[in-house]
């Protein structure tokens, strides 16, 4: 059942999609930075810290993967919150909040993206609760 408050649902949609885009964009920038840093390390420019950078790269990769996946999750849940959509927004709101929280180790979309995703998910949850009342 669609939300009876289309303005609240539109805000939830816009904030969640913007947050997901920021999370995904920041994670891709982090990936680019990691690739450049790894390329410099492999070229031998950092002879003293080369081993440290290469060992840290393994953990860095997992953080980037988590950021990219959580950005995709937040974007997907935001896209399902369309104001004229068929869902009630409860599951989408929870997914947006969970994805935003999971994105914090990977900068959280410069923190602002995760904040927008949490607010958008909370608004979607609020709109669904109003419909059930």
DRENTORKOL-3810 file (N, C-alpha, C; in nm, 4 decimals):
REM DRENTORKOL-3810
@n.u->0.0839; n.v->-0.1165; n.w->0.0000; ca.u->0.0000; ca.v->0.0000; ca.w->0.0000; c.u->0.0896; c.v->0.1245; c.w->0.0000
@n.u->0.0683; n.v->0.2163; n.w->-0.0955; ca.u->0.1502; ca.v->0.3364; ca.w->-0.0989; c.u->0.1227; c.v->0.4267; c.w->0.0198
@n.u->0.2219; n.v->0.5069; n.w->0.0515; ca.u->0.2105; ca.v->0.5984; ca.w->0.1643; c.u->0.1045; c.v->0.7034; c.w->0.1374
@n.u->0.0300; n.v->0.7403; n.w->0.2424; ca.u->-0.0699; ca.v->0.8449; ca.w->0.2283; c.u->-0.0078; c.v->0.9840; c.w->0.2402
@n.u->0.1173; n.v->0.9913; n.w->0.2763; ca.u->0.1862; ca.v->1.1196; ca.w->0.2872; c.u->0.2930; c.v->1.1262; c.w->0.1777
@n.u->0.2541; n.v->1.1684; n.w->0.0561; ca.u->0.3499; ca.v->1.1644; ca.w->-0.0549; c.u->0.4673; c.v->1.2607; c.w->-0.0366
@n.u->0.4482; n.v->1.3698; n.w->0.0356; ca.u->0.5579; ca.v->1.4639; ca.w->0.0556; c.u->0.6656; c.v->1.4027; c.w->0.1451
@n.u->0.6260; n.v->1.3352; n.w->0.2509; ca.u->0.7221; ca.v->1.2688; ca.w->0.3390; c.u->0.7952; c.v->1.1578; c.w->0.2640
@n.u->0.7209; n.v->1.0852; n.w->0.1835; ca.u->0.7830; ca.v->0.9771; ca.w->0.1056; c.u->0.8782; c.v->1.0324; c.w->-0.0005
@n.u->0.8452; n.v->1.1477; n.w->-0.0588; ca.u->0.9333; ca.v->1.2109; ca.w->-0.1570; c.u->1.0636; c.v->1.2563; c.w->-0.0910
@n.u->1.0548; n.v->1.3103; n.w->0.0298; ca.u->1.1762; ca.v->1.3496; ca.w->0.1024; c.u->1.2610; c.v->1.2278; c.w->0.1357
@n.u->1.1958; n.v->1.1202; n.w->0.1784; ca.u->1.2693; ca.v->0.9974; ca.w->0.2096; c.u->1.3414; c.v->0.9452; c.w->0.0860
@n.u->1.2721; n.v->0.9477; n.w->-0.0275; ca.u->1.3304; ca.v->0.9031; ca.w->-0.1543; c.u->1.4518; c.v->0.9884; c.w->-0.1915
@n.u->1.4361; n.v->1.1199; n.w->-0.1879; ca.u->1.5435; ca.v->1.2101; ca.w->-0.2297; c.u->1.6657; c.v->1.2002; c.w->-0.1376
@n.u->1.6424; n.v->1.1977; n.w->-0.0080; ca.u->1.7540; ca.v->1.1914; ca.w->0.0865; c.u->1.8284; c.v->1.0587; c.w->0.0773
@n.u->1.7550; n.v->0.9502; n.w->0.0621; ca.u->1.8185; ca.v->0.8186; ca.w->0.0560; c.u->1.8980; c.v->0.8016; c.w->-0.0726
@n.u->1.8432; n.v->0.8454; n.w->-0.1844; ca.u->1.9164; ca.v->0.8343; ca.w->-0.3105; c.u->2.0406; c.v->0.9228; c.w->-0.3076
@n.u->2.0289; n.v->1.0441; n.w->-0.2547; ca.u->2.1457; ca.v->1.1329; ca.w->-0.2447; c.u->2.2515; c.v->1.0723; c.w->-0.1522
@n.u->2.2088; n.v->1.0170; n.w->-0.0400; ca.u->2.3023; ca.v->0.9537; ca.w->0.0520; c.u->2.3713; c.v->0.8341; c.w->-0.0104
@n.u->2.2956; n.v->0.7502; n.w->-0.0815; ca.u->2.3541; ca.v->0.6341; ca.w->-0.1484; c.u->2.4530; c.v->0.6742; c.w->-0.2565
@n.u->2.4205; n.v->0.7805; n.w->-0.3294; ca.u->2.5127; ca.v->0.8288; ca.w->-0.4328; c.u->2.6422; c.v->0.8810; c.w->-0.3706
@n.u->2.6324; n.v->0.9511; n.w->-0.2588; ca.u->2.7524; ca.v->1.0001; ca.w->-0.1906; c.u->2.8364; c.v->0.8850; c.w->-0.1352
@n.u->2.7703; n.v->0.7852; n.w->-0.0776; ca.u->2.8432; ca.v->0.6698; ca.w->-0.0240; c.u->2.9152; c.v->0.5962; c.w->-0.1357
@n.u->2.8452; n.v->0.5712; n.w->-0.2453; ca.u->2.9059; ca.v->0.5002; ca.w->-0.3576; c.u->3.0180; c.v->0.5832; c.w->-0.4202
@n.u->2.9957; n.v->0.7125; n.w->-0.4377; ca.u->3.0983; ca.v->0.7988; ca.w->-0.4954; c.u->3.2233; c.v->0.8071; c.w->-0.4090
@n.u->3.2054; n.v->0.8209; n.w->-0.2784; ca.u->3.3205; ca.v->0.8271; ca.w->-0.1878; c.u->3.3961; c.v->0.6950; c.w->-0.1867
@n.u->3.3250; n.v->0.5840; n.w->-0.1949; ca.u->3.3911; ca.v->0.4532; ca.w->-0.1973; c.u->3.4693; c.v->0.4337; c.w->-0.3265
@n.u->3.4146; n.v->0.4818; n.w->-0.4371; ca.u->3.4872; ca.v->0.4708; ca.w->-0.5631; c.u->3.6106; c.v->0.5613; c.w->-0.5638
@n.u->3.6002; n.v->0.6786; n.w->-0.5013; ca.u->3.7186; ca.v->0.7641; ca.w->-0.4867; c.u->3.8235; c.v->0.6982; c.w->-0.3986
@n.u->3.7778; n.v->0.6308; n.w->-0.2947; ca.u->3.8703; ca.v->0.5573; ca.w->-0.2085; c.u->3.9375; c.v->0.4439; c.w->-0.2857
@n.u->3.8625; n.v->0.3792; n.w->-0.3728; ca.u->3.9194; ca.v->0.2750; ca.w->-0.4586; c.u->4.0260; c.v->0.3340; c.w->-0.5512
@n.u->3.9959; n.v->0.4473; n.w->-0.6106; ca.u->4.0927; ca.v->0.5127; ca.w->-0.6987; c.u->4.2191; c.v->0.5518; c.w->-0.6224
@n.u->4.2012; n.v->0.6069; n.w->-0.5035; ca.u->4.3157; ca.v->0.6433; ca.w->-0.4204; c.u->4.3985; c.v->0.5201; c.w->-0.3858
@n.u->4.3326; n.v->0.4108; n.w->-0.3528; ca.u->4.4031; ca.v->0.2867; ca.w->-0.3205; c.u->4.4795; c.v->0.2317; c.w->-0.4393
@n.u->4.4214; n.v->0.2430; n.w->-0.5588; ca.u->4.4905; ca.v->0.1945; ca.w->-0.6780; c.u->4.6143; c.v->0.2789; c.w->-0.7066
@n.u->4.6029; n.v->0.4103; n.w->-0.6901; ca.u->4.7183; ca.v->0.4978; ca.w->-0.7118; c.u->4.8259; c.v->0.4697; c.w->-0.6082
@n.u->4.7849; n.v->0.4552; n.w->-0.4829; ca.u->4.8814; ca.v->0.4281; ca.w->-0.3764; c.u->4.9505; c.v->0.2936; c.w->-0.3975
@n.u->4.8748; n.v->0.1934; n.w->-0.4394; ca.u->4.9351; ca.v->0.0623; ca.w->-0.4651; c.u->5.0297; c.v->0.0689; c.w->-0.5843
@n.u->4.9945; n.v->0.1459; n.w->-0.6858; ca.u->5.0823; ca.v->0.1603; ca.w->-0.8009; c.u->5.2128; c.v->0.2277; c.w->-0.7654
@n.u->5.2052; n.v->0.3292; n.w->-0.6801; ca.u->5.3268; ca.v->0.3971; ca.w->-0.6354; c.u->5.4110; c.v->0.3029; c.w->-0.5513
@n.u->5.3467; n.v->0.2244; n.w->-0.4658; ca.u->5.4212; ca.v->0.1309; ca.w->-0.3810; c.u->5.4885; c.v->0.0230; c.w->-0.4648
@n.u->5.4198; n.v->-0.0274; n.w->-0.5671; ca.u->5.4789; ca.v->-0.1308; ca.w->-0.6521; c.u->5.5921; c.v->-0.0744; c.w->-0.7367
@n.u->5.5849; n.v->0.0547; n.w->-0.7672; ca.u->5.6916; ca.v->0.1162; ca.w->-0.8470; c.u->5.8184; c.v->0.1369; c.w->-0.7643
@n.u->5.8091; n.v->0.1206; n.w->-0.6346; ca.u->5.9258; ca.v->0.1303; ca.w->-0.5488; c.u->5.9532; c.v->0.2695; c.w->-0.4967
@n.u->5.8572; n.v->0.3601; n.w->-0.5094; ca.u->5.8790; ca.v->0.4967; ca.w->-0.4625; c.u->5.8867; c.v->0.5012; c.w->-0.3101
@n.u->5.8129; n.v->0.4124; n.w->-0.2435; ca.u->5.8151; ca.v->0.4058; ca.w->-0.0976; c.u->5.8955; c.v->0.2834; c.w->-0.0566
@n.u->6.0230; n.v->0.2916; n.w->-0.0580; ca.u->6.1037; ca.v->0.1738; ca.w->-0.0265; c.u->6.0953; c.v->0.1371; c.w->0.1206
@n.u->6.0867; n.v->0.2348; n.w->0.2094; ca.u->6.0826; ca.v->0.2053; ca.w->0.3525; c.u->5.9463; c.v->0.1497; c.w->0.3922
@n.u->5.8393; n.v->0.2126; n.w->0.3469; ca.u->5.7059; ca.v->0.1707; ca.w->0.3887; c.u->5.6337; c.v->0.0835; c.w->0.2897
@n.u->5.7033; n.v->0.0313; n.w->0.1907; ca.u->5.6383; ca.v->-0.0466; ca.w->0.0869; c.u->5.5694; c.v->-0.1712; c.w->0.1425
@n.u->5.6348; n.v->-0.2427; n.w->0.2294; ca.u->5.5761; ca.v->-0.3647; ca.w->0.2851; c.u->5.4537; c.v->-0.3329; c.w->0.3702
@n.u->5.4597; n.v->-0.2247; n.w->0.4458; ca.u->5.3460; ca.v->-0.1852; ca.w->0.5293; c.u->5.2256; c.v->-0.1500; c.w->0.4428
@n.u->5.2493; n.v->-0.0752; n.w->0.3359; ca.u->5.1402; ca.v->-0.0355; ca.w->0.2466; c.u->5.0792; c.v->-0.1578; c.w->0.1793
@n.u->5.1629; n.v->-0.2524; n.w->0.1374; ca.u->5.1110; ca.v->-0.3714; ca.w->0.0711; c.u->5.0297; c.v->-0.4572; c.w->0.1668
@n.u->5.0744; n.v->-0.4691; n.w->0.2911; ca.u->4.9979; ca.v->-0.5468; ca.w->0.3893; c.u->4.8671; c.v->-0.4770; c.w->0.4241
@n.u->4.8699; n.v->-0.3457; n.w->0.4369; ca.u->4.7480; ca.v->-0.2705; ca.w->0.4681; c.u->4.6507; c.v->-0.2728; c.w->0.3517
@n.u->4.7003; n.v->-0.2952; n.w->0.2301; ca.u->4.6142; ca.v->-0.2983; ca.w->0.1128; c.u->4.5089; c.v->-0.4064; c.w->0.1182
@n.u->4.5394; n.v->-0.5161; n.w->0.1858; ca.u->4.4417; ca.v->-0.6244; ca.w->0.1980; c.u->4.3214; c.v->-0.5758; c.w->0.2780
@n.u->4.3441; n.v->-0.5118; n.w->0.3895; ca.u->4.2348; ca.v->-0.4610; ca.w->0.4717; c.u->4.1654; c.v->-0.3435; c.w->0.4040
@n.u->4.2432; n.v->-0.2632; n.w->0.3353; ca.u->4.1894; ca.v->-0.1487; ca.w->0.2630; c.u->4.0891; c.v->-0.1946; c.w->0.1574
@n.u->4.1194; n.v->-0.3062; n.w->0.0917; ca.u->4.0303; ca.v->-0.3599; ca.w->-0.0108; c.u->3.8966; c.v->-0.4042; c.w->0.0460
@n.u->3.8973; n.v->-0.4666; n.w->0.1625; ca.u->3.7722; ca.v->-0.5085; ca.w->0.2252; c.u->3.6879; c.v->-0.3881; c.w->0.2647
@n.u->3.7513; n.v->-0.2837; n.w->0.3112; ca.u->3.6777; ca.v->-0.1627; ca.w->0.3491; c.u->3.6144; c.v->-0.0989; c.w->0.2262
@n.u->3.6891; n.v->-0.0944; n.w->0.1168; ca.u->3.6355; ca.v->-0.0376; ca.w->-0.0066; c.u->3.5189; c.v->-0.1215; c.w->-0.0578
@n.u->3.5324; n.v->-0.2543; n.w->-0.0544; ca.u->3.4239; ca.v->-0.3420; ca.w->-0.0995; c.u->3.2992; c.v->-0.3218; c.w->-0.0143
@n.u->3.3171; n.v->-0.3075; n.w->0.1164; ca.u->3.2039; ca.v->-0.2822; ca.w->0.2048; c.u->3.1369; c.v->-0.1492; c.w->0.1701
@n.u->3.2166; n.v->-0.0474; n.w->0.1414; ca.u->3.1606; ca.v->0.0827; ca.w->0.1043; c.u->3.0833; c.v->0.0785; c.w->-0.0261
@n.u->3.1383; n.v->0.0092; n.w->-0.1252; ca.u->3.0699; ca.v->-0.0001; ca.w->-0.2548; c.u->2.9397; c.v->-0.0783; c.w->-0.2409
@n.u->2.9427; n.v->-0.1904; n.w->-0.1707; ca.u->2.8214; ca.v->-0.2711; ca.w->-0.1532; c.u->2.7159; c.v->-0.1973; c.w->-0.0713
@n.u->2.7576; n.v->-0.1271; n.w->0.0338; ca.u->2.6592; ca.v->-0.0541; ca.w->0.1134; c.u->2.6046; c.v->0.0648; c.w->0.0349
@n.u->2.6864; n.v->0.1287; n.w->-0.0496; ca.u->2.6356; ca.v->0.2369; ca.w->-0.1348; c.u->2.5311; c.v->0.1869; c.w->-0.2330
@n.u->2.5565; n.v->0.0698; n.w->-0.2915; ca.u->2.4594; ca.v->0.0095; ca.w->-0.3833; c.u->2.3312; c.v->-0.0268; c.w->-0.3086
@n.u->2.3450; n.v->-0.0808; n.w->-0.1871; ca.u->2.2273; ca.v->-0.1164; ca.w->-0.1069; c.u->2.1422; c.v->0.0058; c.w->-0.0744
@n.u->2.2063; n.v->0.1147; n.w->-0.0352; ca.u->2.1314; ca.v->0.2368; ca.w->-0.0010; c.u->2.0663; c.v->0.2949; c.w->-0.1265
@n.u->2.1388; n.v->0.2969; n.w->-0.2382; ca.u->2.0790; ca.v->0.3459; ca.w->-0.3633; c.u->1.9603; c.v->0.2602; c.w->-0.4059
@n.u->1.9744; n.v->0.1280; n.w->-0.3953; ca.u->1.8653; ca.v->0.0384; ca.w->-0.4344; c.u->1.7432; c.v->0.0577; c.w->-0.3456
@n.u->1.7658; n.v->0.0674; n.w->-0.2154; ca.u->1.6515; ca.v->0.0868; ca.w->-0.1259; c.u->1.5885; c.v->0.2235; c.w->-0.1490
@n.u->1.6704; n.v->0.3246; n.w->-0.1802; ca.u->1.6148; ca.v->0.4565; ca.w->-0.2106; c.u->1.5337; c.v->0.4560; c.w->-0.3388
@n.u->1.5801; n.v->0.3837; n.w->-0.4393; ca.u->1.5066; ca.v->0.3765; ca.w->-0.5654; c.u->1.3727; c.v->0.3060; c.w->-0.5482
@n.u->1.3649; n.v->0.2147; n.w->-0.4534; ca.u->1.2376; ca.v->0.1459; ca.w->-0.4274; c.u->1.1396; c.v->0.2302; c.w->-0.3458
@n.u->1.1870; n.v->0.3452; n.w->-0.2957; ca.u->1.1014; ca.v->0.4345; ca.w->-0.2164; c.u->1.0322; c.v->0.5402; c.w->-0.3007
@n.u->1.0230; n.v->0.5205; n.w->-0.4287; ca.u->0.9637; ca.v->0.6230; ca.w->-0.5141; c.u->0.8305; c.v->0.6693; c.w->-0.4559
@n.u->0.8024; n.v->0.7993; n.w->-0.4648; ca.u->0.6782; ca.v->0.8512; ca.w->-0.4057; c.u->0.5524; c.v->0.7825; c.w->-0.4581
@n.u->0.5525; n.v->0.7408; n.w->-0.5832; ca.u->0.4353; ca.v->0.6719; ca.w->-0.6384; c.u->0.4533; c.v->0.5206; c.w->-0.6378
@n.u->0.5517; n.v->0.4706; n.w->-0.5647; ca.u->0.5813; ca.v->0.3275; ca.w->-0.5613; c.u->0.4731; c.v->0.2481; c.w->-0.4907
@n.u->0.4825; n.v->0.1165; n.w->-0.5047; ca.u->0.3806; ca.v->0.0291; ca.w->-0.4478; c.u->0.4102; c.v->-0.0139; c.w->-0.3056
@n.u->0.5366; n.v->-0.0167; n.w->-0.2648; ca.u->0.5712; ca.v->-0.0630; ca.w->-0.1312; c.u->0.5330; c.v->0.0378; c.w->-0.0243
@n.u->0.5328; n.v->-0.0097; n.w->0.1005; ca.u->0.4983; ca.v->0.0810; ca.w->0.2101; c.u->0.6204; c.v->0.1531; c.w->0.2648
@n.u->0.7403; n.v->0.1098; n.w->0.2294; ca.u->0.8621; ca.v->0.1794; ca.w->0.2689; c.u->0.9279; c.v->0.1278; c.w->0.3952
@n.u->0.8642; n.v->0.0355; n.w->0.4651; ca.u->0.9206; ca.v->-0.0133; ca.w->0.5909; c.u->1.0509; c.v->-0.0898; c.w->0.5673
@n.u->1.0498; n.v->-0.1873; n.w->0.4789; ca.u->1.1699; ca.v->-0.2660; ca.w->0.4517; c.u->1.2781; c.v->-0.1805; c.w->0.3864
@n.u->1.2373; n.v->-0.0910; n.w->0.2967; ca.u->1.3340; ca.v->-0.0037; ca.w->0.2310; c.u->1.4008; c.v->0.0897; c.w->0.3312
@n.u->1.3243; n.v->0.1392; n.w->0.4266; ca.u->1.3806; ca.v->0.2260; ca.w->0.5296; c.u->1.4826; c.v->0.1536; c.w->0.6161
@n.u->1.4510; n.v->0.0311; n.w->0.6526; ca.u->1.5444; ca.v->-0.0482; ca.w->0.7342; c.u->1.6717; c.v->-0.0775; c.w->0.6548
@n.u->1.6575; n.v->-0.1145; n.w->0.5268; ca.u->1.7748; ca.v->-0.1416; ca.w->0.4444; c.u->1.8611; c.v->-0.0167; c.w->0.4269
@n.u->1.7989; n.v->0.0985; n.w->0.4116; ca.u->1.8747; ca.v->0.2228; ca.w->0.3971; c.u->1.9519; c.v->0.2545; c.w->0.5245
@n.u->1.8899; n.v->0.2344; n.w->0.6390; ca.u->1.9571; ca.v->0.2613; ca.w->0.7662; c.u->2.0730; c.v->0.1635; c.w->0.7872
@n.u->2.0494; n.v->0.0351; n.w->0.7620; ca.u->2.1546; ca.v->-0.0653; ca.w->0.7798; c.u->2.2709; c.v->-0.0397; c.w->0.6834
@n.u->2.2398; n.v->-0.0126; n.w->0.5573; ca.u->2.3443; ca.v->0.0156; ca.w->0.4600; c.u->2.4242; c.v->0.1395; c.w->0.4940
@n.u->2.3569; n.v->0.2408; n.w->0.5449; ca.u->2.4264; ca.v->0.3641; ca.w->0.5831; c.u->2.5189; c.v->0.3410; c.w->0.7015
@n.u->2.4735; n.v->0.2651; n.w->0.7980; ca.u->2.5580; ca.v->0.2359; ca.w->0.9147; c.u->2.6776; c.v->0.1511; c.w->0.8732
@n.u->2.6559; n.v->0.0546; n.w->0.7835; ca.u->2.7666; ca.v->-0.0295; ca.w->0.7370; c.u->2.8694; c.v->0.0488; c.w->0.6563
@n.u->2.8323; n.v->0.1635; n.w->0.6037; ca.u->2.9246; ca.v->0.2405; ca.w->0.5199; c.u->3.0222; c.v->0.3260; c.w->0.6001
@n.u->3.0036; n.v->0.3384; n.w->0.7292; ca.u->3.0913; ca.v->0.4250; ca.w->0.8087; c.u->3.2392; c.v->0.3883; c.w->0.8023
@n.u->3.2795; n.v->0.2598; n.w->0.8035; ca.u->3.4241; ca.v->0.2316; ca.w->0.7917; c.u->3.4836; c.v->0.2794; c.w->0.6595
@n.u->3.4041; n.v->0.2892; n.w->0.5559; ca.u->3.4522; ca.v->0.3338; ca.w->0.4248; c.u->3.4161; c.v->0.4804; c.w->0.4021
@n.u->3.4346; n.v->0.5628; n.w->0.4992; ca.u->3.4097; ca.v->0.7077; ca.w->0.5029; c.u->3.2620; c.v->0.7443; c.w->0.5123
@n.u->3.1717; n.v->0.6523; n.w->0.4906; ca.u->3.0296; ca.v->0.6830; ca.w->0.5029; c.u->2.9839; c.v->0.7903; c.w->0.4074
@n.u->3.0420; n.v->0.7957; n.w->0.2886; ca.u->3.0059; ca.v->0.9009; ca.w->0.1944; c.u->3.0459; c.v->1.0357; c.w->0.2482
@n.u->3.1686; n.v->1.0432; n.w->0.2996; ca.u->3.2194; ca.v->1.1630; ca.w->0.3666; c.u->3.1323; c.v->1.1985; c.w->0.4863
@n.u->3.0796; n.v->1.0999; n.w->0.5538; ca.u->2.9920; ca.v->1.1073; ca.w->0.6704; c.u->2.8556; c.v->1.1657; c.w->0.6336
@n.u->2.8528; n.v->1.2608; n.w->0.5431; ca.u->2.7283; ca.v->1.3278; ca.w->0.5057; c.u->2.6348; c.v->1.2314; c.w->0.4322
@n.u->2.6902; n.v->1.1446; n.w->0.3484; ca.u->2.6079; ca.v->1.0482; ca.w->0.2759; c.u->2.5400; c.v->0.9488; c.w->0.3684
@n.u->2.6147; n.v->0.9002; n.w->0.4686; ca.u->2.5558; ca.v->0.8073; ca.w->0.5651; c.u->2.4480; c.v->0.8768; c.w->0.6476
@n.u->2.4722; n.v->1.0016; n.w->0.6823; ca.u->2.3734; ca.v->1.0776; ca.w->0.7577; c.u->2.2453; c.v->1.0965; c.w->0.6772
@n.u->2.2588; n.v->1.1304; n.w->0.5500; ca.u->2.1408; ca.v->1.1441; ca.w->0.4639; c.u->2.0671; c.v->1.0112; c.w->0.4488
@n.u->2.1427; n.v->0.9014; n.w->0.4357; ca.u->2.0800; ca.v->0.7702; ca.w->0.4233; c.u->2.0025; c.v->0.7302; c.w->0.5476
@n.u->2.0578; n.v->0.7602; n.w->0.6647; ca.u->1.9885; ca.v->0.7280; ca.w->0.7903; c.u->1.8626; c.v->0.8136; c.w->0.8042
@n.u->1.8729; n.v->0.9417; n.w->0.7726; ca.u->1.7555; ca.v->1.0296; ca.w->0.7829; c.u->1.6479; c.v->0.9867; c.w->0.6829
@n.u->1.6889; n.v->0.9565; n.w->0.5583; ca.u->1.5923; ca.v->0.9107; ca.w->0.4585; c.u->1.5259; c.v->0.7801; c.w->0.4974
@n.u->1.6036; n.v->0.6867; n.w->0.5513; ca.u->1.5457; ca.v->0.5602; ca.w->0.5970; c.u->1.4493; c.v->0.5799; c.w->0.7132
@n.u->1.4846; n.v->0.6701; n.w->0.8035; ca.u->1.3956; ca.v->0.6991; ca.w->0.9167; c.u->1.2658; c.v->0.7646; c.w->0.8686
@n.u->1.2761; n.v->0.8523; n.w->0.7693; ca.u->1.1542; ca.v->0.9141; ca.w->0.7149; c.u->1.0657; c.v->0.8104; c.w->0.6464
@n.u->1.1271; n.v->0.7162; n.w->0.5740; ca.u->1.0483; ca.v->0.6104; ca.w->0.5099; c.u->0.9801; c.v->0.5238; c.w->0.6151
@n.u->1.0522; n.v->0.4939; n.w->0.7228; ca.u->0.9944; ca.v->0.4154; ca.w->0.8312; c.u->0.8785; c.v->0.4914; c.w->0.8966
@n.u->0.8968; n.v->0.6214; n.w->0.9176; ca.u->0.7926; ca.v->0.7047; ca.w->0.9782; c.u->0.6683; c.v->0.7100; c.w->0.8903
@n.u->0.6889; n.v->0.7240; n.w->0.7585; ca.u->0.5743; ca.v->0.7271; ca.w->0.6671; c.u->0.4985; c.v->0.5955; c.w->0.6703
@n.u->0.5703; n.v->0.4841; n.w->0.6800; ca.u->0.5019; ca.v->0.3541; ca.w->0.6838; c.u->0.4269; c.v->0.3363; c.w->0.8156
@n.u->0.4817; n.v->0.3878; n.w->0.9256; ca.u->0.4145; ca.v->0.3778; ca.w->1.0544; c.u->0.2881; c.v->0.4629; c.w->1.0585
@n.u->0.2919; n.v->0.5784; n.w->0.9922; ca.u->0.1723; ca.v->0.6638; ca.w->0.9865; c.u->0.0604; c.v->0.5946; c.w->0.9092
@n.u->0.0981; n.v->0.5198; n.w->0.8053; ca.u->-0.0037; ca.v->0.4500; ca.w->0.7261; c.u->-0.0709; c.v->0.3404; c.w->0.8054
@n.u->0.0025; n.v->0.2762; n.w->0.8941; ca.u->-0.0531; ca.v->0.1652; ca.w->0.9719; c.u->-0.1339; c.v->0.2125; c.w->1.0901
@n.u->-0.1194; n.v->0.3397; n.w->1.1277; ca.u->-0.1925; ca.v->0.3932; ca.w->1.2435; c.u->-0.3348; c.v->0.4305; c.w->1.2090
END
